[in-house]
Amino acid sequence: MSTATIRERLFEYIRFADDKKVRAIYTMVEDDIIERLDLWEDKDFLKELDRRIGEIETGKVTGSTWEEVKAKSKA
């Protein structure tokens, strides 16, 4: 079964599952969800982001505009 099919089946299941089952599923993935949501509180991540922004602002690295990125993705 493909990942896309599994996702669809899980979405559908969760939509109609009783509260107890939804809570059980959430408990299994809670740490991963919290980790993804707390990314903006991760000091190492923010430091790396600042470093990369600095490189773009000083011209050390050239970035791409959103239009350039979209055009490249369509090519």
C-alpha positions as CSV (number, residue, x, y, z in Angstrom):
1,M,0.0,0.0,0.0
2,S,1.4,3.4,-0.9
3,T,2.1,6.1,1.7
4,A,-0.5,8.3,0.0
5,T,-3.2,5.6,0.4
6,I,-2.2,5.1,4.1
7,R,-2.4,8.8,4.7
8,E,-5.9,9.0,3.2
9,R,-7.0,6.0,5.2
10,L,-5.6,7.5,8.4
11,F,-7.3,10.8,7.8
12,E,-10.6,9.2,7.2
13,Y,-10.2,6.9,10.3
14,I,-9.3,9.8,12.6
15,R,-12.3,11.9,11.4
16,F,-14.7,9.3,12.7
17,A,-12.8,7.5,15.5
18,D,-14.1,7.8,19.0
19,D,-12.4,10.1,21.4
20,K,-10.5,7.4,23.2
21,K,-8.9,6.1,20.0
22,V,-8.0,9.7,18.8
23,R,-6.3,10.3,22.2
24,A,-4.4,7.0,22.0
25,I,-3.1,7.8,18.5
26,Y,-2.1,11.4,19.6
27,T,-0.2,9.9,22.5
28,M,1.8,7.8,20.2
29,V,2.9,10.8,18.0
30,E,2.8,13.6,20.5
31,D,6.5,14.0,20.9
32,D,7.1,14.2,17.2
33,I,4.3,16.8,16.9
34,I,5.7,18.9,19.7
35,E,9.2,18.7,18.2
36,R,8.0,20.0,14.9
37,L,6.0,22.8,16.5
38,D,8.8,23.9,18.8
39,L,11.2,24.5,15.9
40,W,11.0,28.3,16.4
41,E,12.2,27.8,20.0
42,D,15.2,25.8,19.0
43,K,18.2,28.1,19.6
44,D,20.5,26.1,17.2
45,F,18.0,26.3,14.4
46,L,17.5,30.0,14.9
47,K,21.3,30.6,15.0
48,E,21.7,28.7,11.7
49,L,18.8,30.7,10.2
50,D,20.5,34.0,11.3
51,R,23.8,32.8,9.8
52,R,22.2,32.0,6.5
53,I,20.3,35.3,6.4
54,G,23.6,37.1,7.2
55,E,25.3,35.4,4.2
56,I,22.6,36.5,1.9
57,E,22.5,40.1,3.2
58,T,26.3,40.4,2.9
59,G,26.3,39.0,-0.6
60,K,28.5,36.0,0.4
61,V,25.6,33.8,-0.9
62,T,23.2,34.7,-3.6
63,G,19.6,33.7,-3.1
64,S,16.7,33.2,-5.5
65,T,13.5,35.1,-5.7
66,W,10.2,33.3,-5.2
67,E,9.6,33.8,-8.9
68,E,12.9,32.2,-9.8
69,V,12.2,29.2,-7.6
70,K,8.8,28.7,-9.1
71,A,10.2,28.9,-12.6
72,K,13.0,26.4,-11.9
73,S,10.4,24.0,-10.4
74,K,8.4,24.1,-13.6
75,A,11.4,23.4,-15.8
